[in-house]
Amino acid sequence: MAQGRPVRSALLKRTLPAFAVSKDPIDYLAGDQHGEAISCEGASRRFGSSDQRMGPRSPFEDKIDSVLTTVGAQSSLREVLYKILVFCEIEHEFSEVEDFILNTPEARFSHLSQNPYTLIHMLADAQGLFFRGIDGAGSDLVGEDYAECTSKELQVESDVFFVKTSEAGIEAASLIDPRRRFEALMAHHPHRARTYRAFMRYLQQPRALSEITAFYENDSDLAHDVVRIHHVLSADFYIDKLEKAGVAVWIGAWRLSEAGEEILAGFDA
């Protein structure tokens, strides 16, 4: 077994939940997207970001769904986009956000397919971030002279350029907080809860996939579910699920993310 990221075997793909437009944000992020930009329309209302009464969707709900679609469209960018939304809940200068991105585990160890500039503008285009430019005198670049500027044009015109998460971005981030994703994961198959917790405790130290596989296969008390065609779930299935929940992260080896450490501390409190 390789030391790196789990290989997506045919079995693993079969046992992961398939994507459907009717899923909530957590299921959306947990499905196999195959790099496609798939709509998450309606997810905000179904998952409870607004009241559940029937009626026309609000523009705010559409903005939330736009952010969720962008975050979940490419699995390799999912966590870093989520982290940008959270980081920018406090306004930062553009270069500070770029530096933050470059220091995430996703950028340092997983070779992001987009640069920080592009990632920030992706979220802005999805209405998850908004920008504020100021000139050399410290005045905001607002008014009719700048009303027709695109975000990139406004950035060029600005002496200092700030980034902040929009209200829709804040709501979207709260819907896919790792705690919520992990709770949903545990609730979906309650009999696997002990196994997920055991994996999390084991991942308090960086582990090679071969070590994780041996840990799993040598503990008969963990959930070794038999799925389709009499196949037994393997360790990489659980690692994949924990990564999608934002609980495990690849740093040259597998270990708990910061969110995973906080969740585990809650178990042991």
ROZAPA-494567 format. One record per residue (C-alpha): residue in three letters; x, y, z negated. Coordinates in steps of 0.2 Angstrom, whole numbers, plus 5000, padded with zeros to 4 digits. Example, Ala and Ser with C-alpha at 12.3 -4.5 7.8 and 13.67 -1.06 7.14 Angstrom:
! ROZAPA-494567
<pt><resn>ALA</resn><X>5062</X><Y>4978</Y><Z>4961</Z></pt>
<pt><resn>SER</resn><X>5068</X><Y>4995</Y><Z>4964</Z></pt>
***
This chain:
! ROZAPA-494567
<pt><resn>MET</resn><X>5000</X><Y>5000</Y><Z>5000</Z></pt>
<pt><resn>ALA</resn><X>5007</X><Y>5017</Y><Z>5005</Z></pt>
<pt><resn>GLN</resn><X>5012</X><Y>5029</Y><Z>4991</Z></pt>
<pt><resn>GLY</resn><X>5003</X><Y>5044</Y><Z>4998</Z></pt>
<pt><resn>ARG</resn><X>4985</X><Y>5049</Y><Z>5002</Z></pt>
<pt><resn>PRO</resn><X>4973</X><Y>5034</Y><Z>5004</Z></pt>
<pt><resn>VAL</resn><X>4971</X><Y>5028</Y><Z>5021</Z></pt>
<pt><resn>ARG</resn><X>4953</X><Y>5030</Y><Z>5027</Z></pt>
<pt><resn>SER</resn><X>4949</X><Y>5012</Y><Z>5031</Z></pt>
<pt><resn>ALA</resn><X>4933</X><Y>5007</Y><Z>5040</Z></pt>
<pt><resn>LEU</resn><X>4927</X><Y>5000</Y><Z>5023</Z></pt>
<pt><resn>LEU</resn><X>4929</X><Y>5016</Y><Z>5014</Z></pt>
<pt><resn>LYS</resn><X>4920</X><Y>5026</Y><Z>5028</Z></pt>
<pt><resn>ARG</resn><X>4905</X><Y>5014</Y><Z>5026</Z></pt>
<pt><resn>THR</resn><X>4904</X><Y>5015</Y><Z>5008</Z></pt>
<pt><resn>LEU</resn><X>4904</X><Y>5034</Y><Z>5007</Z></pt>
<pt><resn>PRO</resn><X>4887</X><Y>5043</Y><Z>5008</Z></pt>
<pt><resn>ALA</resn><X>4883</X><Y>5048</Y><Z>5026</Z></pt>
<pt><resn>PHE</resn><X>4879</X><Y>5066</Y><Z>5029</Z></pt>
<pt><resn>ALA</resn><X>4861</X><Y>5072</Y><Z>5032</Z></pt>
<pt><resn>VAL</resn><X>4856</X><Y>5090</Y><Z>5033</Z></pt>
<pt><resn>SER</resn><X>4843</X><Y>5087</Y><Z>5019</Z></pt>
<pt><resn>LYS</resn><X>4857</X><Y>5085</Y><Z>5006</Z></pt>
<pt><resn>ASP</resn><X>4861</X><Y>5097</Y><Z>4992</Z></pt>
<pt><resn>PRO</resn><X>4878</X><Y>5106</Y><Z>4992</Z></pt>
<pt><resn>ILE</resn><X>4886</X><Y>5092</Y><Z>4981</Z></pt>
<pt><resn>ASP</resn><X>4881</X><Y>5078</Y><Z>4993</Z></pt>
<pt><resn>TYR</resn><X>4886</X><Y>5089</Y><Z>5007</Z></pt>
<pt><resn>LEU</resn><X>4904</X><Y>5091</Y><Z>5001</Z></pt>
<pt><resn>ALA</resn><X>4904</X><Y>5072</Y><Z>4997</Z></pt>
<pt><resn>GLY</resn><X>4899</X><Y>5066</Y><Z>5014</Z></pt>
<pt><resn>ASP</resn><X>4911</X><Y>5062</Y><Z>5029</Z></pt>
<pt><resn>GLN</resn><X>4912</X><Y>5078</Y><Z>5039</Z></pt>
<pt><resn>HIS</resn><X>4925</X><Y>5072</Y><Z>5052</Z></pt>
<pt><resn>GLY</resn><X>4931</X><Y>5090</Y><Z>5054</Z></pt>
<pt><resn>GLU</resn><X>4914</X><Y>5096</Y><Z>5061</Z></pt>
<pt><resn>ALA</resn><X>4905</X><Y>5112</Y><Z>5057</Z></pt>
<pt><resn>ILE</resn><X>4889</X><Y>5105</Y><Z>5050</Z></pt>
<pt><resn>SER</resn><X>4875</X><Y>5116</Y><Z>5044</Z></pt>
<pt><resn>CYS</resn><X>4870</X><Y>5116</Y><Z>5026</Z></pt>
<pt><resn>GLU</resn><X>4854</X><Y>5126</Y><Z>5029</Z></pt>
<pt><resn>GLY</resn><X>4842</X><Y>5125</Y><Z>5015</Z></pt>
<pt><resn>ALA</resn><X>4854</X><Y>5118</Y><Z>5002</Z></pt>
<pt><resn>SER</resn><X>4853</X><Y>5133</Y><Z>4991</Z></pt>
<pt><resn>ARG</resn><X>4835</X><Y>5132</Y><Z>4988</Z></pt>
<pt><resn>ARG</resn><X>4834</X><Y>5113</Y><Z>4986</Z></pt>
<pt><resn>PHE</resn><X>4848</X><Y>5114</Y><Z>4973</Z></pt>
<pt><resn>GLY</resn><X>4840</X><Y>5127</Y><Z>4963</Z></pt>
<pt><resn>SER</resn><X>4849</X><Y>5144</Y><Z>4967</Z></pt>
<pt><resn>SER</resn><X>4831</X><Y>5151</Y><Z>4968</Z></pt>
<pt><resn>ASP</resn><X>4814</X><Y>5147</Y><Z>4963</Z></pt>
<pt><resn>GLN</resn><X>4806</X><Y>5131</Y><Z>4971</Z></pt>
<pt><resn>ARG</resn><X>4790</X><Y>5139</Y><Z>4977</Z></pt>
<pt><resn>MET</resn><X>4786</X><Y>5137</Y><Z>4995</Z></pt>
<pt><resn>GLY</resn><X>4788</X><Y>5152</Y><Z>5006</Z></pt>
<pt><resn>PRO</resn><X>4799</X><Y>5161</Y><Z>5019</Z></pt>
<pt><resn>ARG</resn><X>4818</X><Y>5159</Y><Z>5015</Z></pt>
<pt><resn>SER</resn><X>4826</X><Y>5175</Y><Z>5009</Z></pt>
<pt><resn>PRO</resn><X>4841</X><Y>5183</Y><Z>5018</Z></pt>
<pt><resn>PHE</resn><X>4851</X><Y>5180</Y><Z>5001</Z></pt>
<pt><resn>GLU</resn><X>4847</X><Y>5161</Y><Z>5003</Z></pt>
<pt><resn>ASP</resn><X>4853</X><Y>5161</Y><Z>5021</Z></pt>
<pt><resn>LYS</resn><X>4869</X><Y>5169</Y><Z>5015</Z></pt>
<pt><resn>ILE</resn><X>4872</X><Y>5156</Y><Z>5002</Z></pt>
<pt><resn>ASP</resn><X>4870</X><Y>5142</Y><Z>5014</Z></pt>
<pt><resn>SER</resn><X>4882</X><Y>5151</Y><Z>5026</Z></pt>
<pt><resn>VAL</resn><X>4895</X><Y>5151</Y><Z>5013</Z></pt>
<pt><resn>LEU</resn><X>4892</X><Y>5132</Y><Z>5008</Z></pt>
<pt><resn>THR</resn><X>4893</X><Y>5127</Y><Z>5027</Z></pt>
<pt><resn>THR</resn><X>4910</X><Y>5136</Y><Z>5029</Z></pt>
<pt><resn>VAL</resn><X>4917</X><Y>5128</Y><Z>5013</Z></pt>
<pt><resn>GLY</resn><X>4911</X><Y>5111</Y><Z>5017</Z></pt>
<pt><resn>ALA</resn><X>4914</X><Y>5110</Y><Z>5036</Z></pt>
<pt><resn>GLN</resn><X>4932</X><Y>5104</Y><Z>5034</Z></pt>
<pt><resn>SER</resn><X>4937</X><Y>5093</Y><Z>5020</Z></pt>
<pt><resn>SER</resn><X>4955</X><Y>5098</Y><Z>5021</Z></pt>
<pt><resn>LEU</resn><X>4950</X><Y>5116</Y><Z>5017</Z></pt>
<pt><resn>ARG</resn><X>4936</X><Y>5113</Y><Z>5005</Z></pt>
<pt><resn>GLU</resn><X>4945</X><Y>5115</Y><Z>4988</Z></pt>
<pt><resn>VAL</resn><X>4956</X><Y>5130</Y><Z>4993</Z></pt>
<pt><resn>LEU</resn><X>4940</X><Y>5139</Y><Z>5000</Z></pt>
<pt><resn>TYR</resn><X>4931</X><Y>5136</Y><Z>4984</Z></pt>
<pt><resn>LYS</resn><X>4946</X><Y>5142</Y><Z>4974</Z></pt>
<pt><resn>ILE</resn><X>4947</X><Y>5158</Y><Z>4984</Z></pt>
<pt><resn>LEU</resn><X>4929</X><Y>5162</Y><Z>4980</Z></pt>
<pt><resn>VAL</resn><X>4932</X><Y>5159</Y><Z>4961</Z></pt>
<pt><resn>PHE</resn><X>4948</X><Y>5169</Y><Z>4961</Z></pt>
<pt><resn>CYS</resn><X>4940</X><Y>5184</Y><Z>4970</Z></pt>
<pt><resn>GLU</resn><X>4926</X><Y>5186</Y><Z>4958</Z></pt>
<pt><resn>ILE</resn><X>4938</X><Y>5199</Y><Z>4951</Z></pt>
<pt><resn>GLU</resn><X>4943</X><Y>5211</Y><Z>4965</Z></pt>
<pt><resn>HIS</resn><X>4961</X><Y>5209</Y><Z>4971</Z></pt>
<pt><resn>GLU</resn><X>4972</X><Y>5217</Y><Z>4984</Z></pt>
<pt><resn>PHE</resn><X>4972</X><Y>5207</Y><Z>5000</Z></pt>
<pt><resn>SER</resn><X>4991</X><Y>5202</Y><Z>4998</Z></pt>
<pt><resn>GLU</resn><X>4987</X><Y>5196</Y><Z>4981</Z></pt>
<pt><resn>VAL</resn><X>4974</X><Y>5184</Y><Z>4987</Z></pt>
<pt><resn>GLU</resn><X>4986</X><Y>5178</Y><Z>5001</Z></pt>
<pt><resn>ASP</resn><X>4999</X><Y>5174</Y><Z>4987</Z></pt>
<pt><resn>PHE</resn><X>4986</X><Y>5165</Y><Z>4977</Z></pt>
<pt><resn>ILE</resn><X>4982</X><Y>5154</Y><Z>4991</Z></pt>
<pt><resn>LEU</resn><X>5000</X><Y>5150</Y><Z>4995</Z></pt>
<pt><resn>ASN</resn><X>5003</X><Y>5144</Y><Z>4977</Z></pt>
<pt><resn>THR</resn><X>4988</X><Y>5132</Y><Z>4976</Z></pt>
<pt><resn>PRO</resn><X>4992</X><Y>5113</Y><Z>4977</Z></pt>
<pt><resn>GLU</resn><X>4982</X><Y>5112</Y><Z>4993</Z></pt>
<pt><resn>ALA</resn><X>4994</X><Y>5125</Y><Z>5002</Z></pt>
<pt><resn>ARG</resn><X>5010</X><Y>5118</Y><Z>4993</Z></pt>
<pt><resn>PHE</resn><X>5007</X><Y>5099</Y><Z>4996</Z></pt>
<pt><resn>SER</resn><X>4994</X><Y>5097</Y><Z>5009</Z></pt>
<pt><resn>HIS</resn><X>4999</X><Y>5108</Y><Z>5024</Z></pt>
<pt><resn>LEU</resn><X>4984</X><Y>5118</Y><Z>5026</Z></pt>
<pt><resn>SER</resn><X>4978</X><Y>5119</Y><Z>5044</Z></pt>
<pt><resn>GLN</resn><X>4974</X><Y>5138</Y><Z>5043</Z></pt>
<pt><resn>ASN</resn><X>4985</X><Y>5152</Y><Z>5036</Z></pt>
<pt><resn>PRO</resn><X>4979</X><Y>5163</Y><Z>5021</Z></pt>
<pt><resn>TYR</resn><X>4974</X><Y>5177</Y><Z>5032</Z></pt>
<pt><resn>THR</resn><X>4962</X><Y>5166</Y><Z>5042</Z></pt>
<pt><resn>LEU</resn><X>4955</X><Y>5158</Y><Z>5027</Z></pt>
<pt><resn>ILE</resn><X>4950</X><Y>5174</Y><Z>5019</Z></pt>
<pt><resn>HIS</resn><X>4942</X><Y>5180</Y><Z>5035</Z></pt>
<pt><resn>MET</resn><X>4933</X><Y>5164</Y><Z>5037</Z></pt>
<pt><resn>LEU</resn><X>4924</X><Y>5167</Y><Z>5020</Z></pt>
<pt><resn>ALA</resn><X>4921</X><Y>5185</Y><Z>5024</Z></pt>
<pt><resn>ASP</resn><X>4913</X><Y>5180</Y><Z>5041</Z></pt>
<pt><resn>ALA</resn><X>4902</X><Y>5168</Y><Z>5031</Z></pt>
<pt><resn>GLN</resn><X>4897</X><Y>5182</Y><Z>5019</Z></pt>
<pt><resn>GLY</resn><X>4906</X><Y>5175</Y><Z>5004</Z></pt>
<pt><resn>LEU</resn><X>4918</X><Y>5189</Y><Z>5003</Z></pt>
<pt><resn>PHE</resn><X>4917</X><Y>5207</Y><Z>5006</Z></pt>
<pt><resn>PHE</resn><X>4931</X><Y>5220</Y><Z>5009</Z></pt>
<pt><resn>ARG</resn><X>4935</X><Y>5237</Y><Z>5003</Z></pt>
<pt><resn>GLY</resn><X>4948</X><Y>5248</Y><Z>5011</Z></pt>
<pt><resn>ILE</resn><X>4955</X><Y>5265</Y><Z>5004</Z></pt>
<pt><resn>ASP</resn><X>4966</X><Y>5277</Y><Z>5013</Z></pt>
<pt><resn>GLY</resn><X>4982</X><Y>5285</Y><Z>5007</Z></pt>
<pt><resn>ALA</resn><X>4973</X><Y>5298</Y><Z>4997</Z></pt>
<pt><resn>GLY</resn><X>4964</X><Y>5284</Y><Z>4987</Z></pt>
<pt><resn>SER</resn><X>4947</X><Y>5287</Y><Z>4996</Z></pt>
<pt><resn>ASP</resn><X>4936</X><Y>5273</Y><Z>5001</Z></pt>
<pt><resn>LEU</resn><X>4934</X><Y>5271</Y><Z>5020</Z></pt>
<pt><resn>VAL</resn><X>4915</X><Y>5272</Y><Z>5021</Z></pt>
<pt><resn>GLY</resn><X>4903</X><Y>5283</Y><Z>5031</Z></pt>
<pt><resn>GLU</resn><X>4899</X><Y>5283</Y><Z>5050</Z></pt>
<pt><resn>ASP</resn><X>4917</X><Y>5284</Y><Z>5055</Z></pt>
<pt><resn>TYR</resn><X>4919</X><Y>5266</Y><Z>5049</Z></pt>
<pt><resn>ALA</resn><X>4901</X><Y>5259</Y><Z>5050</Z></pt>
<pt><resn>GLU</resn><X>4905</X><Y>5250</Y><Z>5066</Z></pt>
<pt><resn>CYS</resn><X>4922</X><Y>5243</Y><Z>5061</Z></pt>
<pt><resn>THR</resn><X>4924</X><Y>5224</Y><Z>5060</Z></pt>
<pt><resn>SER</resn><X>4933</X><Y>5218</Y><Z>5044</Z></pt>
<pt><resn>LYS</resn><X>4949</X><Y>5216</Y><Z>5053</Z></pt>
<pt><resn>GLU</resn><X>4948</X><Y>5233</Y><Z>5061</Z></pt>
<pt><resn>LEU</resn><X>4944</X><Y>5240</Y><Z>5043</Z></pt>
<pt><resn>GLN</resn><X>4960</X><Y>5231</Y><Z>5037</Z></pt>
<pt><resn>VAL</resn><X>4970</X><Y>5239</Y><Z>5050</Z></pt>
<pt><resn>GLU</resn><X>4964</X><Y>5257</Y><Z>5046</Z></pt>
<pt><resn>SER</resn><X>4966</X><Y>5254</Y><Z>5027</Z></pt>
<pt><resn>ASP</resn><X>4982</X><Y>5259</Y><Z>5017</Z></pt>
<pt><resn>VAL</resn><X>4976</X><Y>5247</Y><Z>5003</Z></pt>
<pt><resn>PHE</resn><X>4963</X><Y>5233</Y><Z>5007</Z></pt>
<pt><resn>PHE</resn><X>4954</X><Y>5224</Y><Z>4993</Z></pt>
<pt><resn>VAL</resn><X>4944</X><Y>5208</Y><Z>4993</Z></pt>
<pt><resn>LYS</resn><X>4930</X><Y>5203</Y><Z>4981</Z></pt>
<pt><resn>THR</resn><X>4917</X><Y>5188</Y><Z>4981</Z></pt>
<pt><resn>SER</resn><X>4900</X><Y>5193</Y><Z>4986</Z></pt>
<pt><resn>GLU</resn><X>4884</X><Y>5189</Y><Z>4976</Z></pt>
<pt><resn>ALA</resn><X>4881</X><Y>5175</Y><Z>4988</Z></pt>
<pt><resn>GLY</resn><X>4899</X><Y>5169</Y><Z>4987</Z></pt>
<pt><resn>ILE</resn><X>4897</X><Y>5168</Y><Z>4968</Z></pt>
<pt><resn>GLU</resn><X>4881</X><Y>5159</Y><Z>4969</Z></pt>
<pt><resn>ALA</resn><X>4888</X><Y>5146</Y><Z>4981</Z></pt>
<pt><resn>ALA</resn><X>4904</X><Y>5143</Y><Z>4970</Z></pt>
<pt><resn>SER</resn><X>4893</X><Y>5140</Y><Z>4955</Z></pt>
<pt><resn>LEU</resn><X>4883</X><Y>5127</Y><Z>4965</Z></pt>
<pt><resn>ILE</resn><X>4899</X><Y>5117</Y><Z>4969</Z></pt>
<pt><resn>ASP</resn><X>4908</X><Y>5120</Y><Z>4953</Z></pt>
<pt><resn>PRO</resn><X>4919</X><Y>5104</Y><Z>4950</Z></pt>
<pt><resn>ARG</resn><X>4909</X><Y>5101</Y><Z>4934</Z></pt>
<pt><resn>ARG</resn><X>4893</X><Y>5100</Y><Z>4943</Z></pt>
<pt><resn>ARG</resn><X>4900</X><Y>5089</Y><Z>4957</Z></pt>
<pt><resn>PHE</resn><X>4907</X><Y>5077</Y><Z>4944</Z></pt>
<pt><resn>GLU</resn><X>4891</X><Y>5076</Y><Z>4934</Z></pt>
<pt><resn>ALA</resn><X>4882</X><Y>5072</Y><Z>4950</Z></pt>
<pt><resn>LEU</resn><X>4895</X><Y>5059</Y><Z>4954</Z></pt>
<pt><resn>MET</resn><X>4892</X><Y>5051</Y><Z>4937</Z></pt>
<pt><resn>ALA</resn><X>4873</X><Y>5052</Y><Z>4938</Z></pt>
<pt><resn>HIS</resn><X>4873</X><Y>5044</Y><Z>4956</Z></pt>
<pt><resn>HIS</resn><X>4880</X><Y>5027</Y><Z>4949</Z></pt>
<pt><resn>PRO</resn><X>4879</X><Y>5028</Y><Z>4930</Z></pt>
<pt><resn>HIS</resn><X>4887</X><Y>5011</Y><Z>4929</Z></pt>
<pt><resn>ARG</resn><X>4903</X><Y>5018</Y><Z>4937</Z></pt>
<pt><resn>ALA</resn><X>4905</X><Y>5032</Y><Z>4923</Z></pt>
<pt><resn>ARG</resn><X>4917</X><Y>5022</Y><Z>4913</Z></pt>
<pt><resn>THR</resn><X>4928</X><Y>5018</Y><Z>4928</Z></pt>
<pt><resn>TYR</resn><X>4929</X><Y>5037</Y><Z>4933</Z></pt>
<pt><resn>ARG</resn><X>4934</X><Y>5042</Y><Z>4915</Z></pt>
<pt><resn>ALA</resn><X>4947</X><Y>5028</Y><Z>4915</Z></pt>
<pt><resn>PHE</resn><X>4954</X><Y>5034</Y><Z>4932</Z></pt>
<pt><resn>MET</resn><X>4954</X><Y>5052</Y><Z>4925</Z></pt>
<pt><resn>ARG</resn><X>4964</X><Y>5047</Y><Z>4909</Z></pt>
<pt><resn>TYR</resn><X>4976</X><Y>5037</Y><Z>4920</Z></pt>
<pt><resn>LEU</resn><X>4979</X><Y>5053</Y><Z>4931</Z></pt>
<pt><resn>GLN</resn><X>4984</X><Y>5064</Y><Z>4917</Z></pt>
<pt><resn>GLN</resn><X>5002</X><Y>5059</Y><Z>4924</Z></pt>
<pt><resn>PRO</resn><X>5006</X><Y>5060</Y><Z>4942</Z></pt>
<pt><resn>ARG</resn><X>5003</X><Y>5043</Y><Z>4950</Z></pt>
<pt><resn>ALA</resn><X>5008</X><Y>5034</Y><Z>4966</Z></pt>
<pt><resn>LEU</resn><X>4993</X><Y>5026</Y><Z>4975</Z></pt>
<pt><resn>SER</resn><X>5002</X><Y>5009</Y><Z>4973</Z></pt>
<pt><resn>GLU</resn><X>5002</X><Y>5012</Y><Z>4954</Z></pt>
<pt><resn>ILE</resn><X>4983</X><Y>5017</Y><Z>4954</Z></pt>
<pt><resn>THR</resn><X>4979</X><Y>5002</Y><Z>4964</Z></pt>
<pt><resn>ALA</resn><X>4988</X><Y>4990</Y><Z>4952</Z></pt>
<pt><resn>PHE</resn><X>4979</X><Y>4999</Y><Z>4937</Z></pt>
<pt><resn>TYR</resn><X>4962</X><Y>4996</Y><Z>4945</Z></pt>
<pt><resn>GLU</resn><X>4965</X><Y>4978</Y><Z>4951</Z></pt>
<pt><resn>ASN</resn><X>4972</X><Y>4973</Y><Z>4934</Z></pt>
<pt><resn>ASP</resn><X>4958</X><Y>4979</Y><Z>4923</Z></pt>
<pt><resn>SER</resn><X>4942</X><Y>4968</Y><Z>4925</Z></pt>
<pt><resn>ASP</resn><X>4932</X><Y>4979</Y><Z>4914</Z></pt>
<pt><resn>LEU</resn><X>4932</X><Y>4993</Y><Z>4928</Z></pt>
<pt><resn>ALA</resn><X>4918</X><Y>4993</Y><Z>4940</Z></pt>
<pt><resn>HIS</resn><X>4923</X><Y>4982</Y><Z>4955</Z></pt>
<pt><resn>ASP</resn><X>4907</X><Y>4984</Y><Z>4965</Z></pt>
<pt><resn>VAL</resn><X>4903</X><Y>4972</Y><Z>4979</Z></pt>
<pt><resn>VAL</resn><X>4896</X><Y>4982</Y><Z>4993</Z></pt>
<pt><resn>ARG</resn><X>4892</X><Y>4978</Y><Z>5011</Z></pt>
<pt><resn>ILE</resn><X>4898</X><Y>4962</Y><Z>5019</Z></pt>
<pt><resn>HIS</resn><X>4904</X><Y>4956</Y><Z>5002</Z></pt>
<pt><resn>HIS</resn><X>4918</X><Y>4969</Y><Z>5001</Z></pt>
<pt><resn>VAL</resn><X>4924</X><Y>4975</Y><Z>4984</Z></pt>
<pt><resn>LEU</resn><X>4927</X><Y>4993</Y><Z>4981</Z></pt>
<pt><resn>SER</resn><X>4945</X><Y>4998</Y><Z>4980</Z></pt>
<pt><resn>ALA</resn><X>4955</X><Y>5011</Y><Z>4970</Z></pt>
<pt><resn>ASP</resn><X>4956</X><Y>5023</Y><Z>4985</Z></pt>
<pt><resn>PHE</resn><X>4937</X><Y>5024</Y><Z>4985</Z></pt>
<pt><resn>TYR</resn><X>4937</X><Y>5031</Y><Z>4967</Z></pt>
<pt><resn>ILE</resn><X>4952</X><Y>5043</Y><Z>4971</Z></pt>
<pt><resn>ASP</resn><X>4943</X><Y>5049</Y><Z>4986</Z></pt>
<pt><resn>LYS</resn><X>4927</X><Y>5052</Y><Z>4976</Z></pt>
<pt><resn>LEU</resn><X>4937</X><Y>5061</Y><Z>4962</Z></pt>
<pt><resn>GLU</resn><X>4946</X><Y>5072</Y><Z>4975</Z></pt>
<pt><resn>LYS</resn><X>4929</X><Y>5077</Y><Z>4983</Z></pt>
<pt><resn>ALA</resn><X>4923</X><Y>5082</Y><Z>4966</Z></pt>
<pt><resn>GLY</resn><X>4938</X><Y>5093</Y><Z>4963</Z></pt>
<pt><resn>VAL</resn><X>4944</X><Y>5082</Y><Z>4949</Z></pt>
<pt><resn>ALA</resn><X>4959</X><Y>5074</Y><Z>4957</Z></pt>
<pt><resn>VAL</resn><X>4972</X><Y>5083</Y><Z>4967</Z></pt>
<pt><resn>TRP</resn><X>4987</X><Y>5078</Y><Z>4978</Z></pt>
<pt><resn>ILE</resn><X>5004</X><Y>5086</Y><Z>4973</Z></pt>
<pt><resn>GLY</resn><X>5015</X><Y>5073</Y><Z>4981</Z></pt>
<pt><resn>ALA</resn><X>5007</X><Y>5060</Y><Z>4970</Z></pt>
<pt><resn>TRP</resn><X>4989</X><Y>5059</Y><Z>4963</Z></pt>
<pt><resn>ARG</resn><X>4984</X><Y>5068</Y><Z>4946</Z></pt>
<pt><resn>LEU</resn><X>4970</X><Y>5077</Y><Z>4938</Z></pt>
<pt><resn>SER</resn><X>4967</X><Y>5095</Y><Z>4944</Z></pt>
<pt><resn>GLU</resn><X>4965</X><Y>5109</Y><Z>4931</Z></pt>
<pt><resn>ALA</resn><X>4946</X><Y>5107</Y><Z>4932</Z></pt>
<pt><resn>GLY</resn><X>4948</X><Y>5088</Y><Z>4929</Z></pt>
<pt><resn>GLU</resn><X>4959</X><Y>5091</Y><Z>4914</Z></pt>
<pt><resn>GLU</resn><X>4945</X><Y>5103</Y><Z>4907</Z></pt>
<pt><resn>ILE</resn><X>4932</X><Y>5090</Y><Z>4910</Z></pt>
<pt><resn>LEU</resn><X>4942</X><Y>5076</Y><Z>4902</Z></pt>
<pt><resn>ALA</resn><X>4945</X><Y>5087</Y><Z>4887</Z></pt>
<pt><resn>GLY</resn><X>4927</X><Y>5088</Y><Z>4885</Z></pt>
<pt><resn>PHE</resn><X>4925</X><Y>5069</Y><Z>4885</Z></pt>
<pt><resn>ASP</resn><X>4938</X><Y>5068</Y><Z>4871</Z></pt>
<pt><resn>ALA</resn><X>4933</X><Y>5082</Y><Z>4861</Z></pt>
***
